[in-house]
Amino acid sequence: MAIDITVPQLGESIVEATVIQWFKKEGDTVTAGEALLELETEKVTLEVNANDTGVLTRIERAAGEDVQIGDLLGVLDKSAAADATVVGADTPDANAPDATDEAESPADDTDTPLAEVAGDEVAEEQSGAIPDDRVTPVARRMADEAGISLSGLEGTGMGGRIRREDVERAVTERKEKAVAEAAGQDAPAGVSDDSARAVVEPKTGVADTARTTGSTADGPETDHGDREEIVPMSRRRRTIASRLVEAQQTAAMLTTFNEIDMSTVMTIRRRNREAFEERHGVRLGFMSFFVKAVIGALRDFPELNGEIRGDAIVRKHYYDIGIAVGAEDGLVVPVLRNADRMSFAEIESNIRQYAAKAGEGKLSLEDLRGGTFTITNGGVFGSMLSTPILNPPQVGILGLHRIDDRPVAVDGEVVIRPMMYVALSYDHRIIDGREAVQFLVKVKSLIEVPAALLLEV
């Protein structure tokens, strides 16, 4: 019986995906629950598993193709698997050694499979196969497209995992080597410099025609095709790009700034860091303070925790705070659900779990669904000041930045304090400048006097 393999429901507001790779090929036998292929959506990468045991008789959508919910991906034949089982049970294996032959044949290590002699790791190295847990899906796809062998790459990710940057570096090194080898070749006698260049440089279509015929004797050559690389955008990167443009085109986005004295929070962290980590198994960071401060400010200014639906304003009386996390293929925003009910330790633990899952490409759709307000911390990358872009349909986002010792006036004296610039971007359609400024001032006051957080949340 033939069973259609279709694109499953992909989660809230997601209707399209891209086929990254098939783990099986036509004719392979698969068991129920086994991964068949991998899809990339605008938010996460997910696997499509077989619902039944059978033989993959047909693949309809190849790697790189865009698909929508319900589209046919392939066909699984249950009866083919049953037939294969019957045949295997009743039909003797023509390649199986006869009992007498086996008894008469001396043990010969040269006929023993490599995996049995030296273990699976040696066989893996010999064949060039890399387990899925040692390479990210994006890196594997890029390596396949570029014809790069993963077995020779050194991973820079967690635990030596091969990441996109490792593949990109290998591609760049290969191109530089090819250019260097081409530049070292001598042009045939009687061939002009331009013609020699056309011989040794790789052909790239129109660009090569322009390079060989478009340059003039008295003008510099401006074509850099041999030093440019065209890398297709991943689905996630394309979605990020379109959503950022959408946010700027549909929202009346403005940004207001302030600065926060981080002295008290830093003192609290320093005095309680070891005891906190020993008790809860997680380090005390700055983000838990800001999550609590944001929730306290949102209670005073509920429009910043809402959204626009048509001509109505939806005020949300729950606090699902999105935390922007840098992943391999772009920024993702996992959500702390009901963050107002979380302790400092629970906030820090959840954030670190999300960061680890993002680094391994294991964030689920549920991790990313929804969110009422977002916090992004460019300070971890060294940013001093920025204007964060809204994460639609949210109407507010708080940007944190690096902490610098700066001279400030305190009680008429100039002192050095650890200061952080903060930025609030907001949708001016439903939030006035006064409320935005007051919201940021509230966050500032709760961070500078953290004891007040006990009264606010």
Secondary structure, DSSP 8 states (H G I E B T S, - for coil): -EEEEE----STT--EEEEEEESS-TT-EE-TT-EEEEEE-SS-EEEEE-SS-EEEEEE-S-TT-EEETT-EEEEEEHHHHHHHHHHHHHS--TTS--HHHHHHS---GGGS-HHHHH-HHHHHHHHT---GGGB-HHHHHHHHHHT--GGG----SGGG-B-HHHHHHHHHHHHHHHHHHHHTS---TT--HHHHHHHHS---THHHHHHHHS--TTS-----GGG-------HHHHHHHHHHHHHHHHS-EEEEEEEEE-HHHHHHHHHHHHHHHHHHSS---SHHHHHHHHHHHHHH-GGGG-EEETTEEE--SS--EEE-EEETTEEE--EETTGGG--HHHHHHHHHHHHHHHHHT---HHHHS--SEEEEEGGGGT-S-------TT--EEEEEEEEEEEEEEETTEEEEEEEEEEEEEEETTT--HHHHHHHHHHHHHHHHSGGGHHHH-
